[in-house]
C-alpha cells in the first residue's frame, strides 16, 4: 500500500478487533493483515501502548501446554474506539471529497 499507516489508525484497528472478541497477538496480527501489511514486531508495541493507556487489559490462558496472552477491551477502550470511528468517518469523507470530487465509488 502506498499510504503510511499512522499509530492512531493501528490503535483503532486493534481496538476494533478486540471489541468483537478477546484475542491474542498473533490472531490480531492476522486480522489486521487483511487490511494492511504489519509484522508482529510492529504490533506488540501498539498492544503495550493500548494496555498502558488502559484501553485494554490482558489475561493468560493455557493453550497446547503454553500460556497465551489475550487482550480485552476496557470501557475506556470502547470510548476511544467510538471516537476513532467518528474521526474516521469525517476523515474518509474529507479525503473522498478531494480525491473523487465527492463522487461515490460504490
Helices and strands as residue ranges (DSSP letters): H 7-20, E 23-24, H 25-32, H 40-52, E 56-63, E 66-73, H 75-100
